[in-house]
Amino acid sequence: MGAMRMFAAAVVGAATLAVSPVAAHAVDRGDQKAACNSGEICFQYIWDGFSTSQYQRHFWYNDANHTDDQFGNTPDLYPLMDLDGNAKGIWNRDSSCAVTLYVSTSYRNGYATIARGKEQSISPWNQSHKRCA
Amino acid sequence: MKKKWCAVVAAAALTLGPLAACSDQGVGATPADAAGQQVEQPFAIFRGASLGAVDYAQLKVLNQCLADKGYPQNLQVMLAAPRNPFPQLIVTEKTFGPASEEEARRDGFGQDEPAIPPSVVSFDPNYDRASEQCSEDAWKKLSANAKKVYYSYFDLGNSLSMPFHLTVNERMGRARWTKLLSCLADKGYRTNDEDAFYRFPDPGLFGVPIGAGAEDPAASWTPKGVPGTVEVGPATPARKYRPSAQESDLAVAWFRCRRDTGIAKDQMDLVMQVQRGLVAKNESELTELNPQIEQIAKQAATLIGQA
């Protein structure tokens, strides 16, 4: 099954299920716009080099627990699908910091560091992230 | 003595010739050899401090350029000194949990956090254009190849970092983790996700909230987002970590079980093996990039007056 078909199937499947309630950290959704903009730390559900704005999660700051975060759909950013265990791409547009990704919550088990300005594919194992670690 | 041991270990274990020099990362709490000497770890070959120096200098030149164009915010809030962007490549016993009972009681599974600069966010396309131009100009001021080497060195760091924990955990083998689970169960701790524990043995899987104090107080900040403006978020000050009593109790059990099952020692032995393998796998990149990042770091320090 091609990546796009798998993606479509996942989206349909997720949409069919009862949609989860708004995440506890929904207010921390970057600039409330679908695109990954200047200053934001952006995670992507399907790695496509951020050529689309679908299913992203944006942060301004650290987050010790990705397990209560969800990707936002376009165009309304309605929360859909968990960030934890599903982010396959990141774009670090932070103004000052490299961003470290951790396999576990609360910044345990550092796994990768993403340079300022870098966009790249990542392992979906990322349960917390920190700026200027 | 550090230099001597470094050369011995690098030459004997890695046979990497040009890489058999000591790192700029520091030795850390490395394992001791049979004679009780501290032995530098293979990952010490990674020039994390040099990478941090390049990152800091480029950011400072970029931010000065922005200030000259009427946007002083970034320069005003940037850190006072460089940081190694890959602290996870400095592996100690503490990487896997507290290294003593005293540490377990005092720190739990956490650690003190350094200050983090505020986030500067733009709703001003003029600022965005100025920032992009200043960034490119800053790279060129460092050197013609600084940008390429910088990003290549991050890729190299991640080539060492990304497979590290997973490989160590796999080589430890399921039987050892079963032993640890059994020991913890005897002390009253049972994981709520055994599959996750075998995949990645983490103390956060035992139903005890840990790291609760590590949440960034600035994480809920929301900028006003007025078009044409640049906003500065709250800074995060340096913080002392204070574990809950529950977390400290689990940390003591975790330390004792790792010690009594022999897992703590076995894991640090494997750390050395896995690091050797990853360094050998990335030998050509280390050989090529180490002298380049060191040279650019020197030029960068001179450029910002910190040589």
Interface residues (C-beta under 8 A of the other chain):
Chain A: H25 V27 D28 D31 Q32 N37 S38 G39 E40 F59 W60 Y61 N62 D63 A64 N65 D94 S95 S96 C97 A98 T100 V103 S104 T105 S106 Y107 R108 N109 G110 Y111 A112 T113 I114 A115 R116 G117 K118 S123 W125 K130 R131 C132 A133
Chain B: D55 L59 N74 V77 M78 L79 R83 P85 F86 P87 Q88 F109 G110 P114 I116 P117 S119 V120 V121 S122 F123 Y127 D128 S131 S135 Y150 Y151 F154 G157 N158 S161 M162 H165 F200 D202 P203 G204 I210 G211 A212 A214 E215 D216 A218 A219 S220 W221 T222 P223 G225 G233 T236
